[in-house]
Amino acid sequence: MFGTLMFFELNFQCMIIMDYFLRYY
């Protein structure tokens, strides 16, 4: 369960970073 939560959090951070990049471009 912890591993899944960690993966979900990492994916969420990745999405935020991608959104940031897209907004800048």
C-alpha angles and dihedrals in degrees: 000000000000091000091052091049091050090049091049091050091049091050090049091052090048090052091050091050091048090050089051091051093047091049091052094048 
